[in-house]
Amino acid sequence: MATEAVSASKTGSCCEVTLCKQCGTETSGGADFCCPGCEAAHAAASTLDNQAAYSLLAHDNEDGSYTLSLGVEGIHCASCIRLIENALASEPDVTGARVNMSTERLTVTWDGPRERGDTLGSVVTKLGYKLHALNDNDTVAASQERTLLRAIAVSGFAAGNMMLISIGLWSTGSETMGLATKELFHWVSALIALPTVIYSGQPFFRSAWAVLKEKHTNMDVPISLAVILACVMSISETLRQGEHVYFDSAVMLLFFLLIGRYLDARAKGKARESASKLLSRLFGVATVLEGGKVTQVPIKELKPGTLVLVATGESIAADGVVERGASAVDMSLITGETVPEVVSEGSEVFAGTVNLSAPLQVRVSKASEKSLLSEIVKLMETSEQGRAKYVRLADKAARLYTPVVHAMGALTFIGWWLLMSAPWQESLLHAVTVLIITCPCALGLAVPVVQVLASGKLMRAGVLLKSGDALEKLTGIDTVVFDKTGTLTVGHPELKDHDASAGDFALAASLAAHSKHPLARALRDAYDGDVTEVHPQEVAGHGMEAQVAGTEVRLGSRAWCGGTSGEGDAVLELWLAVDGVPKARFQFADQLRTDAGETVAALKARGLDVHLLSGDRPEVAQEVGAAVGIDKVKAGVRPAGKCDYLADLKNSGRTVLMVGDGLNDAPALSAAAVSMSPSSAIDITQNTADIVFQGDRLRPVLTAYDHAVFSTRLVKENFALAAIYNVIAIPAAVLGFVTPLVAAVAMSGSSLVVILNAFRLNLRKDG
């Protein structure tokens, strides 16, 4: 679990330096921990190890439920996933349970007390799987890889020596060699093979025994059964001086199976890389200034209001506001943009971003588990664990695995022995081959590896998936509908002119302070005086309305506030009206996203129909449409009208992607087949879109679409590869055309082919 105590002598130092057991930071006075927070964290980790106190790692949700995310050891196929998920789903109060095969991560949500997490964790461990904290994923994965490498080394060394013996056995008959010499070679092979199988087969045997104890099964059960049967038959044949001795095949079989398992583990590790890198930034220590003293505090212990010192080149430990200093910050983790952003006093900064040029003092605004970085990790987990159509298909196929593979093995043995009158040894060898070659690994990996790689690559481009089937739905679109303000435009308009008196300006700013509309924000930011306390209501599609000193005050659209009708100009505006009488007009300017026209043209080039749907006046919407190359423009549309517009497109057979502000276009976003939303960092978890993109460019819309198309193609290819493997390999094994050794190579190879095909996503350059 946690990092154990380490004592080391610094080079050139005259004394021993003690490092913190939890975070590895140098301690003073030879203490075990650098701070009380680390001591508490280590105690919690020890409790998790010794008492299975999984609830310590659960976090509470806004609706009163709890969510627990843990790493899982021992899952190798979709059958394992189904077993764990079904066991948890059958527990009372559990509202969701999902295991991701690629990231080896379990997420379970339940209603009820936090302590319920201990029981749910025990449900999984009783099935034979081990659980650990997510921050231990890398440590556990490294330990598993070392174990596999040792097993590969032992089995490979043994296989090499046994092949020397086998050359003599298989190239010369008993008449030439002599029966005594042949028996000696067989016994020498047994002495080499049996210890090797016992040691190198542990990754399979332990997993199989753990689930069998709980009266369940997984893919390691038939593999273990196949290896053990081959060895038992070989011992029997050696004792009775028979011909069917396959110690060399059993060891070679394990050797190739272990290679496949190791390469599979490495590939999964690469797939987990994005999430692991993000998670790693939530751990470690931060430098805190409190009471004039500088101390080191674990990042997980930071609370709102804490003042953190951020040195040049250091990652910012938590979301907060710059209190002192000015610097350039690498925000690529959040926005996908490579150009550093200049921050100064009053600027918001986010956990995981890197301070590049000067020291900063940051006042923490959010605890670690509620930081933007933490929310991004949660979004990635949600998207990776989603049950898209192909995931559901793979799950259904996996359900058939256990009964089918054992039945096929038994029928193969019976068929060869009884129907074909083959010797039982040869019949058993064919059954062993079927047990090995019939594996759903390729099918189980077909979807999740692609999902993990796609979500990670999109995240690096500033695109966050909020639903597991978002990419699948995005693949099927034929129409894109854009909102205008904050979507085609940057969404940061500025007040350019107004004709309001000082009192009217203050009144308008008072109403605007209660709205999140970009124009209202711009008006509020432009006013630097005191505002009046008002209690307005927002009227969808119109603006803000309030009763002030017995008068009705409105801030909103021209028509709603009684402004003069007519063509007018193509200027963004808000009107202020008192008792139905227009009092002032506020004029704003908003810049188009720099690549809006280029992105629209690229979407059209891909055969997509592009529309502009706006609540602004026709002259404003038409001007923007012309500027970016959109011919189909619908203006003056209220939120309900946007839903009707999308419904009409749907009724005409169109599949629509709606791209709009996730805050004020929620009904339209929900009405579309799939939705995307540009969002400021603080709004990521507030909007209702399936996909959120960051930054000031529109390019992520095109990037997401291209990745969706390519990812779906990869998934279909993986399904085809898995299907072709099974269609060819299983009949060949049943008919006796495949040896156990070839079966081991084929089984491992099928998984690796699927994984390598998925990794083409990382090699693909964004168009």
Steps between C-alpha positions, in 0.01 A plus 500: 500500500678809622870560460690325778765663713827558320826605661782611274827688524526796269816500292750722669288529812633421845180368650208274429193661339159354583222518243128515572330160488208646306634752249879454504571858612803558723397514866659673795638332812477152350119504514303242305267763348549855375162621629184382679318475166747243368479306825120489472515400133744220579278381783201492264701304243613251763142460615398426140766230481428340835124541540371553146370846596410593144252763616791724596559559129134568410390853414155644554283621212268796498191276510613333823632183337861380513739395225802278553772457238763232549759315297426131435758225468433178315258601222602354164183469297144625461380203704684642804333836447156346472556296816598804709232730361221246547608427856498870591178574309321233703587681824228723647540879465760469219403742222792438268800271462748494214840341449726633227720225362763727345551721805433216748279734697181429693244773565195429715232742619250433776238665720533467875784542750864542397592181692303303242812526284678249723235238432500567126879474488482167681250375241769542233786354703289192579478440126878460497606846384724738689421869550731792561494879507520669160822680588658155536410399142847571364671322791276196472535490121880520529497215755282286273728565204807400704328178606412421140854575383647262761253231396589557132872475579458172691271340241714624211820361655328169571349485151838555339656214692206270441513564127853358497365182658196496272712513187642162592160361601314611187776437246588145607286195566517267801679239291796732432509684831410212724206479736705578812646816348158612387356449848792693648435793267133494596581509871756777453233695310258441787754623757545822300138549399308439821679762720486741206127452455438537874695829514430659163135395495420690821351807325242266345461248784445760773241684297318177413504367857379831642184498288442125526494528880204733462333260253566725199727483200708720271728456199791383719300192600512329155861613453602351835297189427670460164852530645426268791336238275800505265735444795285230662472312172876529447572363851260213437664420168848518654402258775355253251779556243254645250557714193284802581735704722461876454702663779675717243167613355362586845801720580504665157126550534550689827790697348290638215193555719712702742648707218148578382388588853803728549455682169131534579586657838745741335242602240239562769756709686550716192124536465476609865779753458284810452282436803802397709687819416199706601449307822868535591458877512243464778763341725820637645557802721443876476689786663262686732547841666311517828561727797824621349636144483561290191400134527455202271143366483368206292297628205209279608487695829472849347185687602331811356665815634850349527779714354731294277841609375571390143861517384608551140472174308274342762148364445223696665368276778133603511235716337522854630548871440836672462547720807847627424729489199473483123617220273433294190320172560493194274125427479524225237380242751170687527450668163711298258664828393881500492538879534560598865240722665605811695358517853521772763330594825134400489546242220361150540746212476440126507657193654750321278590802286866605503638835618762597242666834566465646853399397854132528591292500816168326444201501735330158474134520395415128468606188686702245306211258441285782357768660285468534125771237451310257720181568303684438173621162630143414601376596153764281339400208723134555420561504125733197513249300703197586293291219354500581132337265251820309428581467870158342558561266206835389640347447844228275355761293320706470819202358689509198271873443550506284814239242403603492134875453545468217753228331296711522185801353680294209634330436165834509319640234734188282468485545124861397439500219755162339433406604148845514340639211711813703572718412802385683816837676516458648153136586574602676820765697312238629256272596791790686665555689176134606491513617863799722419399638165138583590557827686289818491793733574508653154126558509514646851780739403345605169310796644654616831853547369368725221280691747787565739742608228241722332394675820864554597598644164194724487569621852845611391330695220270673750196279432329324791247221454215498750324184385633161398310485172573858392749402229273223376210744463724765344597257224143483371430873458425662165408851623677749726303783660701783657385753754658842449597681818775318684520230234588648162611807691749498785224572748679789670328808362594847618274800555582751226232767537180588687260788549409432864509748782707421808191375686379287211849357454510400869152347472595300190821378664302391807280274287794381288684384812246219535536363145760277340424620147819627332350844426378536858845407626662756271263771626566411862877498444486842333327659801737588786254662742273362773207288393148496644372190681234350275333159470444446128354204316637374172247471220630241254577647160431858614714622789482600869196648673462648853283724715701800620333766716158405368601514136550218253856496365613291204841437350501297180411490134377795294152360438445395861607837638290701255779621277420634153453230238658505158811374331742687726871427499694178548618592847465280809276678747309495827215734582388636835130574550311639801123437510510407132677819394845456339763692698835401355675297234832325573711406197762224505764352274594132497780347294455192284717204592808532283450165327119502480485539123769240443326249728159552335657448158670178619171365640328572168784325318422188703147503363330653805216751472573809715235731653512811718229530766496821705280697732648827373345732246503385135749765387753394766461127429515548122821699528666230710373225270643676197833550676547128575336359188166374636208547260222352712438758772204514736488806729281633778439149636408446864614185689171321432527598135848348482356171621229520235761574233703195601182288515416603142849397388462167678157441344649563159749216560799706613736398782609820670803614695410813695792724598395764748548663837451229758329739739226676305454248218433200724159411348637507146809303599277233653281487190791427265634151428834612645614834639820695548560808705783752523551579864719702730694279739270564795193393302616153396279310742206741472402465137286222360691419181636154414835655409672812635786679329737760639692790353423781258500294181217314327734235363420250783156445342668368186761311703230323703308404186809365324604302806149361536496376141848350525437345844178337388680361197769356727236340724332338199839378374578356844168316507572366153850388602365328813224332297740382229733359766222298664347385171835363382671396824220313678406261214870443431555404864194275512607321181851444637690728262648708783740398776482648854815698429354660190177562694692694767670714237171558317308591818760752615547627147130572450493728805816679393373552144184665638702720737752602233218582261347725767836676546474625143288770658810643668695488175233690311570868450215740564372624168 
